[in-house]
């Protein structure tokens, strides 16, 4: 099924907002994300769902908004799915707690 870029952006925003609510509800912290397998599992599915949506956004839209790190987010998805055992959780903690808000805010402006 083909989805429009606006549908994909809406899905990214919804998934991120849902993940943020779950992080708060389950009191997932930077420390627990580094060390707790359940916390790691809880955040990876939403992150790779976001990455998949980003990956499928049209080239035209990505070229119009080159300031947005599309490749980084899509690449994160590929890393989570294909190299799960090699994940650097320090990077994931940084993405979840420091970078994704800015990414999502950028795409909200589109």
N, C-alpha and C positions, 0 to 999 in steps of 0.2 A: 504494500500500500504506500503510495506516495503522499507525503505530507508537505504542506507549504512551509517556507522558512518561518513565517509568523507562528504557525502551529508548533514548530520545533522550538522556537524561542520561548513560547508560552510553556511548553513541557519542561524545558530547562529550568525556568524560573520556578514552576510548581515543584519540581523535584528538589531543587535546592532549598526552597522554603520548607518543604516537608522534612528534609534531612535536618535542617536547623532545629525544627521543633522536636525531632527525635533525639538529637544531641542534648537538648535541654532536658527533655523528659526523662532520659536515661542517665543524665549527669555524666555524659562522656566528656572527658577532659583531655588535654594534650597528653598527660601522663598515661591515662587509660588507653588512649589510642596507640600509644607507643608499645604498650605491654599486654593489653587484654585482647585475646583472640575474638571474643564476642563483639567488642567495640569495633575491631578491625573489620569483621564481617558486616557489621551494621552500616558502616560508611562506604564500603567498596561498591556494593550494588548500586546505590544512587549515583556515585561518582562515575561508574562506567556507563550508566544510563545517560547521564549528562554528556559524557564524552561521545557516546554513539550519536546523540542528537546533533552535537556540534560537528561531528565528522560528516553527517549527511546534509548539513546546511549547504546551500548552493555556493559554487565558486564565485558567482557574481556578487552575492551579498558579502562574502568574505573579502573580496577585492575592494568593495566600497568602504569597508571598515577594517583597514589594515592595522589600526592601532589596537585591535582586540586580539589577544593571544589564542586564536582558534587552534593552531597546530599544537600548542602546549596542552590544551584541554583534551583534544582528540588523542594526542599521544599518551596522555595519562591513562585514558581508557584502554588503549592497546597494551600498555605496560601492566595494568591491573589484571586484564584478562589473560594475557599470554605469558606473563612472567611473574605470576603471583608469589612464588617462593623467593623471588629476587627483589621484592618490593623494599624500598628504603622508607620505613615508616616515618622517619624524621621529615622527609619530603612531603609525605601525605599529610602529616600534622600541619606543616606549613601551608599547604594548599587549603586544607579544610578551615583552619583557624585564622589564616592571614590573607589568602589570595582570592578565594572563591567569591567572597562578597563583592570585591571590586570588579571581577569578571561579570557577575550577574548584574550589577548596577550598570555596567557598560552596555550590556545587551538589552537592558530595559529601555535604554534611550533610543534604540533603533526604531 
